[in-house]
Amino acid sequence: MKVHHMGNVALAALTPAAAFLPKDSGYLFPVDLALGVALPLHSHITMNMVFSDYVPPGMRGIARGGMAGVTALTVMGLLHLNLRGPGLTSCVKQLWCNSAASKDKK
């Protein structure tokens, strides 16, 4: 539980930082890397709590094993995005980018 609460604090600080940092900021890369680990870890711990409450005891091992696989793939995918791509924050910000307005400015 302590790791989960520390993850809440980290996400509460990192998410607004990522949203409001300019795209050429030197702090954006470390924030992206931290979010790329903190988001899947937070989700993994939370889903294990859900499994403990709602999954029958005989199926918990299978559910937790599947969740471990999903978490590992998510961390690897976000790490790939952050190291070889534009980064997590830039990709999310592109969702709100008006592509028609961007083409008109060029």
Secondary structure as UniProt FT lines:
FT   HELIX           2..20
FT   TURN            23..24
FT   TURN            26..27
FT   HELIX           28..54
FT   HELIX           57..59
FT   HELIX           60..84
FT   HELIX           88..94
FT   TURN            95..96
FT   HELIX           99..105
//
